[in-house]
Amino acid sequence: MTASLILASASPRRLALLAQIGITPSRVEPADIDETATAQELPRPHALRIATAKARTVHARAPGAVILAADTVVACGRRILPKAEDDATVTKCLAILSGRRHTVITAVAIVDIAGKLKNRIVETKVAFRRLDAQEIAAYVQSAEGLGKAGGYAIQGRAAAFVRAINGSYTNVVGLPLTETLHMLKACGAA
């Protein structure tokens, strides 16, 4: 018998990715924490800090369940690109990513039934081709980049921007499935 699994995420993409591999959480309970990067915080430690905080916050509300949390960061060098909440941010992010390589970092944090925290960081390198102003404007108008780290969704129209990808595709969508499934199996939740 598998343990009760709670997904500590408001992301419909993470829920859909889990369904893709046959995992349906008992419930979805977003942590609703402040995800603002601290001054001088680097991308990897930031993603790990946020994923861990999400998992621990939800575990405090639901001890005895397995809690799965994740945080995805798009980084250009040492710079963390924001989760785009408006058209201006989507435009700015795409202008930065145009013609460049960037790294998508997802930290996965799981609190098991005993309350023990396990985590893993997965990185994927993505290269965008050069984007012209019209392409950026059309993408912004689609509203697809809103609410997405780095202002784009690789599983949608932004797939046409990707020149190369090295690593986990599902990581770029928002949850590295191979690593997540391995972690869930290890704690009896899959």
CORUR-V642550 format. One record per helix or strand of 2 or more residues. SS is the DSSP state (H for helix, E for strand). FROM is the first residue (numbers start at 0). LEN is the number of residues. If there is no record, write none. Layout:
((SS:FROM:LEN) (SS:FROM:LEN))
This chain:
((E:4:3) (H:11:9) (E:26:2) (H:42:19) (E:65:11) (E:78:3) (H:86:11) (E:100:11) (E:116:12) (H:132:10) (H:156:5) (E:161:5) (H:168:5) (H:176:10))
